[in-house]
Amino acid sequence: MFISLLTLNVRSVKDQVRRVGTLSFLAAQNHDVCFLQECGIPYAQSYSQLERQWTHGPSFWSGGNDCKSSGVAILIKGRHFTTDRVTEQVNGRVLVMDGSWSGEPVRLINVYAPPEKNEWLEMFRVLRMQLVTSRTILIGGDFNCTVELDGRTGSDSAGMDMTSRLLVEMTGEASTRDVVGSMGPNARNYSWSKPDGSVRSRIDFLFTSPTVKPGTSMVAVHFSDHRAVSFEGELTGKFPAGPGSWKLNCSLLENEELVANLRVAYVEAAAREKKRDFRQLQSKLQRLFELELRGWDVDDELEETRKGLAEHFREESRKIIFRTRTENLEKDEKCNSFFFKKLHSAHTPLVELRDSEGNLQSGKERVMRVITDFYGELHSPKSSERSQADSFLKGISKTLSSYERVGLNAPFTLEELHFAATTSKRGKTPGSDGLPVELYVELWGT
């Protein structure tokens, strides 16, 4: 089944005359779906007046009050599209529509990115979550950044900035592709330019799932300084065929030399993965520090990254202690107390905390007071309706025994995992990687 889509920055449709002319132009383009950005409409509880003026099918609008240019819309033409849900993820900036196109589940996402970098990051957080879906994705709009080094010409700010790298990273994670492609040396695919042509850039994009077979073109528009991105693609509904299923031949595990090599390879691969994760955390921390210096609010990301690094160092410390204790047992050597003092002295002290009012408190006494107040409030008696609680509990007839509660709350033990592996049916692969149960049993002690 084919779908045609057009995305365009319309440079405001707030004026009635301009809106009628714009909608007439879009109706004549013969596209199934139209994404509009920079509509210049304020936020409202209802956009019924705008919806009535698009007479070729349903239309969905979202206005914003952050600036006068905010506003996005999705216009549907014909009856092939069935709408399940429409959400304004960011008013006037991100409009998401879930539905089906001739029975194929799709998610349409229209984006009008703000020019301010800190606002762009907030929008990026929301947008990233919308790409986690099993539906076919069609995401388009004015992203106000490029995705390639030659995406802007004739400007002092040519090249990719932080927003460009975040957009490339996000679309890569979602396995979506830029259907227009690189601008090339002749800048034939630029989507915006100054009236005199001195500065040109490609900031309007359309990204699709890999299941879509696309064909695109650029359409010049007389009422906007942006060119429209015109797209026609086939919704195949099927992911490209891979090399086929694979499964390890279990008879190979009888070869002792091969098993020994597998053990070595597994240990080396695990070590490489740990180093790679550590380098990625370091790189992410550096990138977040750069964003913070530029005024971006990245406190949550910084805290999460610091926790990841702290967990990495704790795990490395546990490994050192385990190896030291092992040598103590094998070689009858005693652990050096100086070694353990050095190990524990590496922990970063807590020097400041925010109190309940959000004020930053420093100094040992003030930090201890914040901690005491926090946990005192956390564990203080809370008021509750005893009668309602008793009524609810009386309606529960089946409960777990104390033995069952202890067993379910306890973490998995190595003995339980080993029992599950050794008693599983042979010739089966517990995951999609093709590695059978026999391999896990053979390499259990590694």
Salt bridges, closest charged atoms under 4 A:
GLU38 OE2 - ARG11 NE 3.24
ASP66 OD2 - ARG93 NH2 3.15
ASP84 OD2 - ARG135 NH2 3.40
ASP98 OD2 - ARG85 NH2 3.08
ASP98 OD1 - ARG107 NE 2.67
GLU122 OE2 - ARG125 NH1 2.82
ASP142 OD2 - HIS226 NE2 3.88
GLU148 OE2 - ARG202 NE 2.94
ASP161 OD2 - LYS117 NZ 2.71
GLU169 OE2 - ARG128 NH2 3.03
GLU169 OE1 - ARG287 NH2 3.88
GLU173 OE2 - ARG128 NH2 2.43
ASP178 OD2 - ARG202 NH2 2.56
ASP204 OD1 - HIS226 ND1 2.82
ASP225 OD2 - ARG11 NH1 2.70
ASP225 OD1 - HIS226 NE2 3.76
GLU273 OE2 - ARG276 NH2 3.96
ASP277 OD1 - ARG276 NH2 3.75
GLU301 OE2 - ARG125 NE 2.80
GLU311 OE1 - ARG314 NH2 2.95
GLU311 OE2 - ARG318 NH2 3.29
GLU315 OE2 - LYS274 NZ 3.11
GLU316 OE2 - LYS319 NZ 3.79
ASP390 OD1 - ARG386 NE 3.28
